[in-house]
């Protein structure tokens, strides 16, 4: 590499150094921009989609547990209070499903599952509510609707299990996203270290190239100094020769004048 640069002219050596430095900066900037963009997308997805989805599923699971608890508590004796509690718990479940439907962060498959699970819950709740109201109105006896209550409460439990499983899946996705962001940050640090390490041979190359340029300039300067010295020496010798010629001419002129005077 050193020999290759030594063969180049001074202007090409300087231009090559500028090109190498500029390309290295562009590569480093592109790496940082790419990693930063990935981290930004990851954190945006976490804040706007994954966390709200987990919170909505947690609220839904809690509301479904309330429905199950109301049914279990009223398994022996159903009254108006039990009907009111069931309706209140059902209202919370419906609100939770609506919140989930308005929350992003779910795939198409998961969104379809949410719709199906909502239908499954509403069917089970319809039977539970009808059984509770029938017992309170005296149309049915509690023993006659026990099978319906147990079967449909199990359906609600299945929906709750699905919500809990999906929440755990979303928690895993959240941890994976955070891990990905941390890895991206580590990559930024690694990119910086690599850039520093890559800068060491570049600095050495710059040093040797600059030294070669300086040495070339020094050689040219020495040659110019030698040429100037030679020119000055020639000029001095020419001046001395001219002085000697002038003195000789003066002597010849004086001699001629004396000869003319003696002839007169």
SERO-4910 file (N, C-alpha, C, O; in steps of 0.05 Angstrom, whole numbers):
BEGIN
 pado doro    nc1    nc2    nc3   cac1   cac2   cac3    cc1    cc2    cc3    oc1    oc2    oc3
  Unk    A     17    -24      0      0      0      0     17     25      0     12     44    -15
  Unk    A     38     24     17     56     47     18     70     52     -8     72     75    -18
  Unk    A     79     30    -21     92     33    -47     73     43    -68     80     59    -86
  Unk    A     48     34    -67     27     43    -86     23     73    -84     22     87   -104
  Unk    A     21     83    -59     17    112    -56     42    128    -63     40    150    -73
  Unk    A     65    115    -59     90    129    -66     92    134    -96    105    153   -105
  Unk    A     79    116   -112     80    119   -141     62    141   -151     65    151   -173
  Unk    A     43    149   -134     23    170   -142     36    197   -140     54    202   -124
  Unk    A     25    216   -155     34    244   -153     23    256   -127      7    244   -113
  Unk    A     34    279   -120     26    292    -95     -3    298    -94    -16    293    -74
  Unk    A    -14    309   -116    -43    317   -115    -60    292   -114    -81    292   -100
  Unk    A    -52    270   -127    -68    245   -125    -67    233    -97    -86    221    -88
  Unk    A    -44    235    -84    -42    224    -57    -61    239    -38    -75    227    -22
  Unk    A    -61    266    -40    -79    281    -23   -108    276    -30   -125    273    -12
  Unk    A   -114    274    -55   -142    268    -63   -151    241    -53   -173    237    -44
  Unk    A   -133    221    -55   -140    194    -46   -145    194    -16   -163    180     -7
  Unk    A   -130    209     -1   -134    210     28   -161    223     34   -176    213     52
  Unk    A   -168    244     20   -195    256     24   -217    237     17   -237    236     31
  Unk    A   -214    222     -5   -235    203    -13   -238    181      7   -260    173     14
  Unk    A   -215    170     17   -217    148     37   -230    158     62   -247    144     73
  Unk    A   -223    182     72   -235    193     96   -265    198     92   -281    192    110
  Unk    A   -273    209     69   -301    215     64   -318    189     62   -340    188     73
  Unk    A   -307    169     49   -321    143     46   -324    130     73   -345    119     80
  Unk    A   -303    131     90   -305    119    116   -326    133    133   -340    120    148
  Unk    A   -327    159    131   -348    174    146   -375    167    137   -394    164    153
  Unk    A   -379    164    111   -405    157    100   -414    129    110   -437    125    117
  Unk    A   -395    111    110   -402     83    119   -410     84    149   -430     72    156
  Unk    A   -395     98    165   -401    100    193   -428    114    198   -444    105    214
  Unk    A   -433    135    183   -458    150    186   -482    132    177   -503    133    190
  Unk    A   -478    117    156   -499     99    146   -506     77    167   -529     71    171
  Unk    A   -485     66    179   -489     46    200   -505     57    223   -524     45    233
  Unk    A   -497     81    233   -510     93    255   -539    100    248   -557     96    264
  Unk    A   -543    111    224   -570    118    216   -588     93    214   -611     94    223
  Unk    A   -578     71    204   -593     46    201   -601     35    229   -624     29    234
  Unk    A   -581     34    247   -587     23    273   -606     41    289   -623     31    303
  Unk    A   -602     67    287   -619     86    301   -648     84    290   -667     86    306
  Unk    A   -651     81    264   -677     78    253   -691     53    263   -715     54    269
  Unk    A   -676     31    264   -688      6    274   -696      9    304   -717      0    312
  Unk    A   -679     22    320   -686     26    348   -711     44    351   -727     39    368
  Unk    A   -712     64    334   -736     82    336   -761     67    329   -782     71    342
  Unk    A   -761     51    308   -784     35    301   -792     16    323   -815     12    329
  Unk    A   -771      3    335   -777    -16    356   -790     -3    380   -809    -13    391
  Unk    A   -778     20    389   -789     33    413   -816     45    407   -833     46    425
  Unk    A   -821     55    382   -847     65    375   -868     43    376   -890     47    386
  Unk    A   -861     19    366   -879     -3    367   -885    -11    396   -907    -19    403
  Unk    A   -864    -10    413   -868    -17    441   -887      2    455   -905     -6    469
  Unk    A   -883     28    451   -898     48    465   -927     50    454   -946     52    470
  Unk    A   -930     49    427   -956     53    415   -973     28    411   -997     30    409
  Unk    A   -961      5    411   -976    -20    405   -974    -41    427   -994    -50    437
  Unk    A   -949    -49    433   -946    -73    450   -956    -68    479   -971    -84    490
  Unk    A   -947    -45    491   -955    -40    518   -985    -35    521   -998    -47    539
  Unk    A   -998    -19    503  -1027    -17    505  -1042    -43    501  -1062    -48    514
  Unk    A  -1032    -60    483  -1045    -86    479  -1043   -104    504  -1063   -117    512
  Unk    A  -1020   -104    517  -1017   -119    542  -1035   -109    564  -1048   -124    578
  Unk    A  -1037    -82    566  -1054    -70    586  -1083    -77    581  -1098    -84    600
  Unk    A  -1092    -76    556  -1120    -82    549  -1126   -112    555  -1148   -118    565
  Unk    A  -1108   -129    548  -1112   -158    554  -1113   -163    584  -1128   -180    593
  Unk    A  -1097   -149    599  -1097   -152    628  -1124   -144    640  -1134   -157    658
  Unk    A  -1135   -121    630  -1161   -112    639  -1183   -132    632  -1201   -137    648
  Unk    A  -1181   -143    607  -1201   -162    598  -1200   -187    616  -1220   -198    624
  Unk    A  -1176   -197    622  -1173   -221    638  -1185   -216    666  -1198   -233    677
  Unk    A  -1180   -192    677  -1191   -185    703  -1221   -184    703  -1235   -194    721
  Unk    A  -1233   -173    681  -1262   -171    678  -1275   -199    675  -1296   -204    687
  Unk    A  -1262   -216    660  -1272   -244    657  -1271   -259    683  -1288   -275    689
  Unk    A  -1249   -254    698  -1247   -267    725  -1270   -258    743  -1280   -273    760
  Unk    A  -1278   -232    740  -1301   -222    756  -1326   -236    749  -1342   -243    767
  Unk    A  -1331   -241    723  -1355   -256    715  -1354   -284    726  -1375   -293    737
  Unk    A  -1332   -298    725  -1330   -325    736  -1335   -324    767  -1348   -342    777
  Unk    A  -1324   -304    780  -1328   -302    809  -1357   -298    817  -1367   -309    836
  Unk    A  -1371   -281    801  -1399   -276    806  -1415   -302    803  -1432   -308    820
  Unk    A  -1410   -317    782  -1424   -342    777  -1419   -362    799  -1437   -375    809
  Unk    A  -1393   -363    808  -1386   -382    830  -1399   -374    856  -1408   -392    871
  Unk    A  -1400   -348    862  -1412   -339    887  -1442   -344    888  -1453   -348    910
  Unk    A  -1455   -343    865  -1484   -346    864  -1492   -374    856  -1515   -379    848
  Unk    A  -1474   -393    859  -1480   -421    852  -1500   -434    871  -1513   -454    864
  Unk    A  -1501   -423    896  -1519   -435    916  -1545   -419    917  -1567   -431    919
  Unk    A  -1543   -393    916  -1567   -376    919  -1564   -352    900  -1545   -337    902
  Unk    A  -1584   -348    882  -1583   -326    863  -1604   -306    872  -1627   -312    876
  Unk    A  -1595   -280    874  -1614   -259    880  -1610   -235    861  -1595   -237    842
  Unk    A  -1624   -213    867  -1622   -189    850  -1594   -178    850  -1584   -168    830
  Unk    A  -1581   -180    873  -1553   -170    875  -1535   -186    857  -1517   -175    844
  Unk    A  -1539   -212    855  -1523   -229    837  -1527   -221    808  -1508   -220    793
  Unk    A  -1552   -216    801  -1558   -207    773  -1544   -181    767  -1533   -177    746
  Unk    A  -1545   -162    786  -1533   -136    782  -1503   -138    780  -1490   -125    763
  Unk    A  -1491   -155    797  -1462   -159    796  -1453   -172    769  -1433   -165    758
  Unk    A  -1470   -190    760  -1463   -203    734  -1465   -183    711  -1447   -183    694
  Unk    A  -1485   -166    712  -1487   -146    691  -1464   -126    692  -1454   -117    671
  Unk    A  -1456   -118    716  -1434    -99    719  -1408   -112    709  -1392    -99    695
  Unk    A  -1403   -137    715  -1379   -151    706  -1380   -154    675  -1359   -151    662
  Unk    A  -1404   -160    664  -1406   -162    635  -1401   -136    622  -1389   -135    600
  Unk    A  -1409   -113    634  -1404    -87    623  -1374    -82    621  -1364    -72    601
  Unk    A  -1359    -90    642  -1330    -87    642  -1317   -104    620  -1298    -95    607
  Unk    A  -1328   -128    616  -1317   -145    595  -1321   -133    567  -1303   -133    550
  Unk    A  -1345   -122    562  -1351   -110    536  -1333    -85    531  -1324    -81    509
  Unk    A  -1329    -69    552  -1312    -46    550  -1283    -55    543  -1269    -43    527
  Unk    A  -1274    -76    556  -1247    -87    551  -1244    -97    522  -1224    -92    510
  Unk    A  -1264   -111    512  -1263   -120    485  -1263    -97    465  -1248    -97    445
  Unk    A  -1278    -76    471  -1278    -52    454  -1251    -38    454  -1241    -29    434
  Unk    A  -1238    -37    478  -1212    -25    480  -1191    -41    464  -1174    -30    451
  Unk    A  -1194    -68    465  -1175    -85    450  -1179    -81    420  -1159    -80    405
  Unk    A  -1204    -79    411  -1209    -75    383  -1198    -49    372  -1192    -46    348
  Unk    A  -1196    -29    390  -1185     -3    382  -1155     -1    386  -1142     19    379
  Unk    A  -1143    -21    397  -1114    -21    402  -1099    -36    380  -1108    -57    371
  Unk    A  -1077    -24    371  -1061    -38    351  -1043    -58    364  -1046    -65    387
  Unk    A  -1025    -69    348  -1007    -89    359  -1015   -117    357  -1002   -135    368
  Unk    A  -1038   -122    343  -1047   -150    339  -1045   -157    310  -1051   -141    292
  Unk    A  -1037   -181    305  -1036   -191    277  -1064   -197    267  -1083   -196    282
  Unk    A  -1066   -203    241  -1093   -209    230  -1104   -234    242  -1128   -236    248
  Unk    A  -1087   -254    247  -1097   -278    260  -1106   -273    288  -1127   -283    296
  Unk    A  -1092   -257    303  -1099   -250    330  -1125   -234    331  -1142   -238    348
  Unk    A  -1128   -215    312  -1152   -199    310  -1177   -217    305  -1198   -213    316
  Unk    A  -1173   -237    287  -1195   -256    282  -1202   -273    307  -1225   -278    312
  Unk    A  -1181   -280    322  -1186   -295    347  -1201   -278    367  -1219   -288    381
  Unk    A  -1195   -252    368  -1209   -234    386  -1238   -233    380  -1255   -234    398
  Unk    A  -1245   -231    354  -1273   -231    346  -1287   -256    354  -1310   -256    364
  Unk    A  -1274   -279    349  -1286   -305    355  -1290   -308    385  -1311   -318    394
  Unk    A  -1270   -300    401  -1272   -303    430  -1294   -284    441  -1307   -291    461
  Unk    A  -1297   -262    429  -1318   -244    438  -1346   -256    433  -1364   -255    450
  Unk    A  -1349   -268    410  -1374   -282    404  -1379   -305    423  -1401   -309    433
  Unk    A  -1357   -320    429  -1359   -343    447  -1367   -333    475  -1384   -346    489
  Unk    A  -1356   -311    484  -1362   -300    510  -1391   -291    511  -1406   -297    530
  Unk    A  -1399   -276    491  -1427   -265    491  -1447   -287    491  -1468   -285    504
  Unk    A  -1442   -309    477  -1460   -332    477  -1462   -344    505  -1484   -350    515
  Unk    A  -1439   -348    518  -1439   -359    545  -1452   -340    565  -1467   -349    582
  Unk    A  -1446   -314    562  -1459   -295    580  -1489   -294    577  -1504   -291    596
  Unk    A  -1498   -297    552  -1527   -296    547  -1541   -319    562  -1562   -315    574
  Unk    A  -1529   -343    562  -1540   -365    576  -1539   -361    606  -1559   -366    621
  Unk    A  -1516   -350    617  -1514   -345    645  -1534   -324    655  -1547   -327    675
  Unk    A  -1537   -303    639  -1556   -281    647  -1584   -292    647  -1600   -285    664
  Unk    A  -1591   -308    626  -1618   -319    624  -1624   -337    648  -1646   -337    659
  Unk    A  -1604   -353    656  -1607   -371    678  -1611   -356    704  -1628   -362    721
  Unk    A  -1595   -335    709  -1597   -319    733  -1624   -306    734  -1637   -306    755
  Unk    A  -1633   -293    712  -1659   -279    712  -1682   -299    716  -1702   -293    728
  Unk    A  -1679   -323    704  -1700   -343    707  -1703   -352    735  -1726   -356    745
  Unk    A  -1680   -355    750  -1682   -364    778  -1694   -341    795  -1710   -346    812
  Unk    A  -1685   -317    790  -1696   -294    805  -1726   -290    800  -1741   -284    819
  Unk    A  -1734   -294    775  -1763   -291    769  -1779   -315    778  -1804   -314    777
  Unk    A  -1767   -336    786  -1781   -360    795  -1789   -378    772  -1805   -397    776
  Unk    A  -1779   -373    748  -1786   -390    725  -1771   -416    727  -1782   -438    722
  Unk    A  -1746   -415    735  -1729   -439    738  -1719   -441    767  -1718   -421    782
  Unk    A  -1711   -465    774  -1699   -469    800  -1669   -469    796  -1659   -475    774
  Unk    A  -1654   -463    817  -1625   -462    816  -1613   -489    809  -1593   -491    794
  Unk    A  -1625   -511    819  -1615   -537    813  -1619   -544    783  -1603   -559    772
  Unk    A  -1640   -533    771  -1646   -539    743  -1626   -526    724  -1621   -536    702
  Unk    A  -1615   -504    733  -1597   -489    715  -1567   -493    723  -1550   -480    711
  Unk    A  -1562   -510    742  -1534   -515    751  -1516   -524    728  -1494   -515    725
  Unk    A  -1527   -542    711  -1511   -552    689  -1504   -530    670  -1481   -527    660
  Unk    A  -1524   -513    663  -1520   -490    645  -1499   -471    657  -1481   -461    643
  Unk    A  -1501   -466    683  -1483   -447    696  -1454   -458    695  -1435   -443    688
  Unk    A  -1451   -483    701  -1424   -495    701  -1412   -496    673  -1389   -489    669
  Unk    A  -1429   -505    654  -1419   -508    627  -1411   -480    615  -1389   -478    603
  Unk    A  -1427   -460    618  -1421   -434    606  -1401   -418    622  -1386   -402    611
  Unk    A  -1400   -424    648  -1378   -412    664  -1351   -423    655  -1331   -409    655
  Unk    A  -1351   -449    647  -1326   -461    636  -1319   -448    609  -1296   -445    603
  Unk    A  -1339   -440    594  -1334   -426    568  -1321   -399    574  -1302   -391    560
  Unk    A  -1331   -385    594  -1319   -359    602  -1290   -364    612  -1273   -348    606
  Unk    A  -1286   -385    626  -1259   -392    635  -1240   -398    612  -1217   -390    613
  Unk    A  -1251   -411    591  -1234   -416    567  -1227   -390    553  -1204   -387    544
  Unk    A  -1245   -371    552  -1239   -345    540  -1218   -330    557  -1200   -317    547
  Unk    A  -1221   -333    583  -1201   -320    601  -1174   -332    598  -1154   -318    598
  Unk    A  -1173   -359    594  -1147   -373    590  -1135   -363    564  -1111   -359    562
  Unk    A  -1152   -360    543  -1141   -349    518  -1130   -321    521  -1108   -316    511
  Unk    A  -1144   -304    536  -1134   -277    540  -1108   -277    556  -1089   -262    549
  Unk    A  -1105   -294    575  -1080   -296    591  -1057   -306    574  -1035   -296    575
  Unk    A  -1063   -326    557  -1043   -337    539  -1033   -316    519  -1009   -313    514
  Unk    A  -1052   -301    508  -1045   -280    488  -1029   -258    502  -1010   -247    491
  Unk    A  -1036   -252    527  -1022   -231    542   -993   -240    547   -974   -225    545
  Unk    A   -989   -266    553   -962   -276    558   -946   -275    532   -922   -270    532
  Unk    A   -960   -281    509   -946   -279    483   -937   -251    478   -915   -246    468
  Unk    A   -955   -232    484   -948   -204    479   -925   -195    498   -909   -178    491
  Unk    A   -925   -206    522   -903   -200    541   -877   -210    530   -856   -196    532
  Unk    A   -878   -234    518   -853   -245    506   -844   -227    483   -820   -222    479
  Unk    A   -863   -218    466   -857   -200    444   -845   -174    454   -826   -163    443
  Unk    A   -856   -164    476   -845   -139    488   -816   -143    497   -799   -126    492
  Unk    A   -811   -165    511   -784   -170    520   -765   -174    496   -742   -165    497
  Unk    A   -775   -186    475   -758   -190    451   -752   -163    438   -730   -158    429
  Unk    A   -772   -145    438   -768   -118    426   -748   -102    443   -730    -89    431
  Unk    A   -750   -103    469   -732    -89    486   -703   -100    483   -684    -85    482
  Unk    A   -702   -127    481   -676   -139    477   -664   -131    450   -640   -125    448
  Unk    A   -681   -129    429   -672   -120    403   -661    -91    404   -641    -84    392
  Unk    A   -675    -74    420   -666    -46    423   -640    -45    437   -622    -29    430
  Unk    A   -636    -62    458   -611    -63    472   -588    -73    454   -566    -62    455
  Unk    A   -595    -92    437   -575   -102    418   -567    -81    399   -544    -78    392
  Unk    A   -587    -65    390   -582    -43    372   -563    -22    384   -545    -12    371
  Unk    A   -568    -16    410   -550      3    424   -522     -8    426   -502      6    423
  Unk    A   -520    -34    432   -494    -47    433   -480    -45    406   -455    -42    404
  Unk    A   -495    -48    385   -484    -47    358   -473    -19    352   -453    -16    339
  Unk    A   -487      2    362   -477     29    359   -450     32    373   -432     44    362
  Unk    A   -448     21    397   -422     22    411   -401      7    395   -378     17    392
  Unk    A   -408    -17    386   -389    -33    370   -380    -18    345   -357    -18    337
  Unk    A   -400     -5    332   -393     10    308   -374     33    314   -356     39    298
  Unk    A   -378     46    337   -359     67    345   -331     56    350   -312     68    341
  Unk    A   -330     33    363   -304     21    368   -290     13    342   -266     17    339
  Unk    A   -306      1    324   -295     -7    298   -285     17    283   -264     16    270
  Unk    A   -300     39    285   -292     63    271   -266     74    282   -248     83    267
  Unk    A   -263     72    308   -238     81    321   -215     63    312   -193     73    305
  Unk    A   -219     37    313   -198     18    304   -191     21    275   -168     20    267
  Unk    A   -212     26    259   -207     31    230   -193     57    226   -178     60    206
  Unk    A   -196     76    244   -183    102    241   -153    100    246   -138    118    237
  Unk    A   -144     80    262   -116     77    268    -99     73    243    -80     87    238
  Unk    A   -106     52    226    -90     49    202    -94     72    182    -76     79    167
  Unk    A   -118     84    183   -122    108    166   -104    131    175    -93    145    158
  Unk    A   -101    134    201    -83    155    211    -54    149    203    -39    167    196
  Unk    A    -47    123    205    -19    116    197    -15    121    168      6    131    159
  Unk    A    -35    114    152    -34    118    123    -31    148    117    -16    157    100
  Unk    A    -47    164    132    -46    193    128    -19    203    136     -8    221    122
  Unk    A     -7    192    158     19    201    166     40    195    145     56    213    138
  Unk    A     41    170    135     61    163    116     57    178     90     76    187     77
  Unk    A     32    182     82     27    197     57     36    226     60     49    237     42
  Unk    A     29    238     83     37    265     88     67    268     89     79    287     79
  Unk    A     80    248    102    109    248    104    122    246     76    141    260     71
  Unk    A    110    229     59    121    227     32    117    253     17    135    261      2
  Unk    A     94    265     21     89    291      8    109    312     17    121    327      1
  Unk    A    114    312     44    133    332     55    161    326     45    176    345     38
  Unk    A    168    300     44    195    294     34    198    302      5    219    311     -3
  Unk    A    177    297    -11    178    305    -39    181    335    -42    196    345    -58
  Unk    A    166    350    -25    168    379    -26    196    388    -17    207    407    -27
  Unk    A    207    374      4    234    381     13    255    377     -9    273    392    -13
  Unk    A    251    354    -23    270    348    -45    268    370    -67    288    379    -78
  Unk    A    243    378    -73    240    399    -93    252    425    -83    264    440    -99
  Unk    A    248    431    -57    259    455    -46    289    455    -47    302    475    -53
  Unk    A    301    432    -40    330    430    -41    340    434    -70    360    447    -74
  Unk    A    326    422    -89    334    426   -117    332    455   -125    349    466   -139
  Unk    A    310    468   -116    307    496   -123    329    513   -110    340    531   -122
  Unk    A    336    506    -84    357    521    -71    384    517    -86    399    536    -89
  Unk    A    389    492    -94    414    486   -109    414    502   -136    434    514   -143
  Unk    A    391    502   -149    389    517   -174    393    547   -170    407    560   -185
  Unk    A    381    557   -149    384    586   -143    413    592   -136    424    612   -145
  Unk    A    425    574   -120    453    578   -113    471    578   -138    489    595   -141
  Unk    A    466    559   -156    481    558   -181    477    583   -197    496    594   -208
  Unk    A    453    592   -199    447    617   -214    462    641   -202    473    657   -216
  Unk    A    461    642   -175    475    664   -161    505    663   -166    518    683   -171
  Unk    A    516    638   -165    545    635   -170    552    643   -199    572    657   -203
  Unk    A    535    635   -218    540    643   -246    538    673   -249    554    685   -263
  Unk    A    518    684   -235    515    713   -237    538    728   -225    547    748   -235
  Unk    A    548    717   -202    572    729   -190    596    728   -208    611    747   -211
  Unk    A    600    703   -219    622    700   -237    620    719   -262    640    730   -271
  Unk    A    596    721   -272    591    739   -295    597    768   -287    608    783   -303
  Unk    A    589    775   -263    593    803   -254    623    808   -251    633    829   -259
  Unk    A    638    788   -240    667    792   -237    680    794   -264    698    810   -268
  Unk    A    671    776   -283    683    777   -310    677    804   -323    694    816   -336
  Unk    A    653    814   -319    646    840   -330    663    862   -318    671    881   -332
  Unk    A    668    860   -291    685    880   -278    713    880   -289    726    900   -294
  Unk    A    723    855   -293    750    852   -304    752    863   -332    771    877   -339
  Unk    A    731    857   -348    731    868   -375    730    898   -376    743    912   -392
  Unk    A    714    909   -357    712    939   -355    738    951   -347    746    972   -358
  Unk    A    752    938   -328    778    949   -320    798    947   -343    814    966   -347
  Unk    A    798    924   -357    816    921   -379    811    942   -401    829    953   -413
  Unk    A    785    947   -406    778    967   -426    787    994   -417    797   1010   -434
  Unk    A    785   1000   -392    794   1026   -382    824   1029   -385    834   1050   -393
  Unk    A    839   1007   -379    868   1008   -382    875   1012   -411    893   1028   -418
  Unk    A    861    997   -429    867   1000   -458    862   1029   -467    877   1040   -483
  Unk    A    840   1040   -457    833   1068   -465    854   1087   -456    861   1106   -470
  Unk    A    864   1083   -431    884   1101   -420    910   1099   -436    924   1118   -442
  Unk    A    916   1073   -444    940   1069   -459    938   1082   -486    958   1094   -496
  Unk    A    916   1080   -499    912   1093   -525    915   1123   -523    926   1136   -540
  Unk    A    904   1134   -501    905   1163   -497    934   1172   -494    941   1193   -504
  Unk    A    950   1157   -478    977   1164   -474    993   1162   -500   1011   1179   -506
  Unk    A    986   1142   -517   1000   1139   -542    995   1162   -561   1013   1172   -575
  Unk    A    970   1171   -560    962   1194   -578    976   1219   -568    986   1235   -584
  Unk    A    978   1222   -542    991   1246   -530   1020   1247   -537   1031   1268   -544
  Unk    A   1033   1224   -536   1062   1223   -542   1068   1228   -571   1088   1240   -578
  Unk    A   1050   1220   -588   1053   1225   -616   1050   1255   -622   1063   1265   -641
  Unk    A   1033   1268   -608   1030   1297   -612   1055   1311   -603   1057   1336   -605
***
